[in-house]
Amino acid sequence: MSQRPFDLVLFGASGFTGRLVAEYLLQREGAAGPLRWALAGRSPGKLAELRRELGAPESLPLLQADAGDAAALAALVAQARVVITTVGPYQLHGEALARACAEAGTDYVDLCGEPLWMARMIPLLQPLAAASGARIVFSCGFDSIPFDLGVLYLQEQARERLGAICPEVHGLVRVIKGTASGGTLASGMETFKAMARDPQLARLQADPFALTPGFRGPAQPEGERAAFDDWAQAWTGPFVMATINTKNVHRSNALRGHPWGRDFIYSERLWTGAGPAGEKRARRLARQSRLQSALLGFAPTRALLRRFVLAKPGEGPDAAARERGRYELVFIGKTARGQVLRAVVKGDRDPGYGSTSKMISEAALCLLDIGRQQTPGGVWTAGAALGLALQRRLEQRAGLSFEIEAG
């Protein structure tokens, strides 16, 4: 691996999120020393234009490969220790690259929030990655790093401070400011399209243990209705990303050997506030969630959204909007003895673009530092593969904070 010409290859660099990742890597390279890396994508002209616009040196290599060209992808990944891919939806464009990395022993990180695709990839890629030594790490953006690491951080603090783990944790989105990425919306619509073709996939999408093959834990809290959270003393409504985040949290627990128990319970919801105003907002969100699910299951609605709503390639919020964004997540855990601990995770940019581009970059750089004796080849979550090493990097370099909050 050390003989490969590149430490890192960024695939999909000319897309909107890919560009943000490239900007961040250029800044990180200046702050942390040389990084042998390259920009990759299907259009050499767009890559060259991006390199000029970013003010990157002309010595920064450009590599050509199409997401559907298996031979080109195999040649691409053989040159790198780790590949970042921002090319989604992954259920349409991701399998060939992920397989190539798993076969070549090349580490891989993506922004996937598509549990149906991940559920299919895990049994396919696990034996290949285990044999080659590749670490395949899905969901390295806002889906699902702050949630995955937030639960891990809370549990480690509970062990240190209280001498016990929390068999149940409530994850609550207290503040979120910023637009959902076009990639997230496109992935969601492809998922609804797949479920319309095969109704059995809807059950898999709703299953909190869809990403823990061979293991099924206890029944988990229902997330689509309005509910009052006694631990938070606040009303809560459904949170759209809980569908993927809860699955990754349970997968992290399973991959780590169930340190939080085989009966671990995790819920994830949107904090709407106390009193009648909080209840009103929670109930409105629950109605909107049900309506959105019904509409997205209808093919003409998806076609209209693609035409008039989704960001076009290369589009997204400007720098000022990304910098105005932020998020604040609260994790409340209770031990078997009834002791309560609250952790807060904050991000300093909009979740879908500004913060996500920093998180996936640091996840890839963290993989470069973590040896394969510590994290061997296989299909991982960020929480299980990188753990608190990534949490510390994100605090030091990527604008996230992890703190214990007084209850």
C-alpha positions, 0 to 999 in steps of 0.5 A, a space after each residue: 500500500 505504501 508504494 501506491 502513488 497516491 494517499 488519497 483520490 477524490 472521485 467526483 471532484 467536479 460535483 458541488 460537494 466534491 468541489 467543497 471536499 477538494 477545497 478543504 483538502 487543499 487547506 488541510 494539505 497546507 496546514 498538515 504537510 504534504 498529501 499525495 492526492 489526486 482529483 478524479 472524475 469522468 471529465 478531464 476538462 471539468 477537473 482541469 477547470 476545477 483545479 484552476 478555479 481552486 488555485 491548486 498547483 498544476 502538479 495536482 494530478 487529474 485521473 479520468 474514470 466513469 462510475 460505470 466503467 469497471 476497468 477504469 475504476 479498477 485502474 483508478 483505485 489500484 493507485 490509491 490508499 483511500 478513495 473518497 467518493 461523492 458520486 451518488 445516488 450510490 444505488 445508481 452509481 456506487 457499486 462498481 467503485 465500492 467493489 473495485 476498492 474491496 477487491 483491490 485492498 483500497 480504503 473507501 469512504 462515501 456519503 451514502 444515506 441509502 440503507 437499501 443499497 447498503 444492506 445489499 452491499 454489506 454481504 457482497 463486499 464484506 468477504 472481498 474486503 476482509 480478504 484484501 484488507 480494504 476498509 469500506 466505510 459508508 455514511 461519512 457525512 451528516 448521515 451519519 457521523 455526528 449521530 454515530 459518534 454522538 452516541 459513542 461519545 455519550 457511552 464512553 463518558 457514561 462509562 468514565 463518569 458513571 461506571 456504566 453504559 446506557 442501555 437506552 439513548 434518545 437522540 434529539 436534533 435541537 437546532 438545524 439550520 441549512 438546506 438538505 443536499 441535492 444528493 440527499 433528496 435524489 437518493 431519497 427519491 430513488 429509494 422511494 422509486 425502488 420501494 414502489 417496484 418492490 413493496 418488500 423493500 419498504 419493510 427493510 427500509 423501516 427495519 432498524 436492524 437492516 444493517 446488522 445481518 444475523 442480529 436482531 435487537 428488541 423493538 425500537 421506538 416508533 418515530 413517525 408520530 408526535 411525542 413528548 420526551 420525558 427525558 428532555 421535557 420537550 415535544 418531539 417530531 419525526 426526523 427525516 434522517 433517522 431512517 439511516 442514522 438509527 441503522 448505523 448506530 445499531 450497526 456500530 454497536 454490533 460491530 464493536 461487539 455490543 458494548 451497549 448491550 444486545 438489548 440497546 434501544 435508540 430513538 432519534 427525533 426532532 426537538 420541537 420545544 416545550 408547551 403548546 407551541 412545541 406540541 403544535 409544531 411536533 404534530 405539524 411535522 408528523 402530518 407533513 412526514 406522512 404526507 411527504 411519504 405518500 407523495 414520494 411514493 407517487 411517480 408523477 410527484 417524483 418527476 415534478 421534484 426532479 424537474 423543479 426542486 432538486 438542485 442541478 449538478 454543480 449547484 448548491 448554497 453559496 459560501 455565505 449560506 453554508 457559513 450561516 448554517 449550523 446544527 446542535 444534537 442532544 443525546 440523553 442516556 440513562 443507565 440501568 440505575 436511573 442515572 442520566 447523562 446528556 451529551 451535545 454535538 455541535 457543527 459550525 456549518 450547514 449540515 448538508 454541504 459545509 460540515 459534510 465536506 469536512 467530515 468525509 475528508 477527515 474520515 478519509 485522512 483518519 483511515 490513513 492513520 489507523 492501522 489495519 491491525 486496529 481496524 482490519 478489512 471489512 465493511 464498517 461504520 465510522 463509529 466502529 472503524 474510527 471511533 473516538 480518534 475521528 471524534 478528536 480530529 473533528 473537534 480539532 480540525 472540522 468545527 465540531 464539538 462534543 460536550 457533556 451538558 448539565 441536565 
